[in-house]
Amino acid sequence: KDPATNKYKGFDIDVMNELAKDLGVKVTFIPTEWKTIVSGITSNKYDVSTSVTKTAQRALVAGFSTSYYKYGTVPLVLKKNLKKFPTWDSLNNKNVTIATTLGTSQEAKAKEFFPKSNLKSVESPARDFQEVLAGRADGHITSSTEANKLVITYPELAIVKDGSKNPAVLAMMIDQSDQVWLNYINHWVEIKKSSGFFDSLLEKYKLKSL
């Protein structure tokens, strides 16, 4: 949300505005948190989510559209600690604290990648990277996309140069019982991919899909 205008803006907002335009409807954005985003779909709080990571756990109860973006997962630490934490394995240690944001797909991945580490979950609107900046955690993991933006915004942070892991895809989440709606969204995504709409957004927001 842009504090100057109090309106939402960004990649997902452009996607949803385009979808609403093609449907001939007005879009209403409903703020939510990661820990309740799935239940919001299953309880009909909203018709469709903005971009979320496809996971097997979420797919048990919610439907997903065709994907339109692929990213990797990378760890971030304080730049001054890069020599201390040069690799993924160096962060998997009983003396290391890894911050996560409650309800995110990264929280589940952290448990898998760092079984020996101490995991510290924070609840939205707090964020995991803030714990690293404050020195309350040694590192955290996030998408390669967000990581590239974080190190620009916060020069104190640095990406662990050990490669990305766990390639994942983004998609819209929909009520899995509404196959007509899901079918429309899937066709819409494919049409927009073919027309170059998503490519133009990636260029606009300086994003790079894997």
WOQUIGI-V600302 format. One record per run of one state. SS is the DSSP state (a for helix, b for strand, c for the rest). FROM is the first residue (numbers start at 0). TO is the last residue. Records with the same first field share a line. If there is no record, write none. Layout:
BEGIN
SS = FROM-TO + FROM-TO
END
This chain:
BEGIN
c = 0-0 + 2-5 + 7-9 + 23-32 + 42-50 + 53-54 + 59-61 + 64-67 + 81-86 + 91-95 + 101-103 + 113-116 + 122-126 + 133-137 + 153-155 + 159-163 + 171-171 + 174-177 + 195-195 + 204-209
b = 1-1 + 6-6 + 51-52 + 62-63 + 68-77 + 96-100 + 117-121 + 138-142 + 156-158 + 164-170 + 172-173
a = 10-22 + 33-41 + 55-58 + 78-80 + 87-90 + 104-112 + 127-132 + 143-152 + 178-194 + 196-203
END
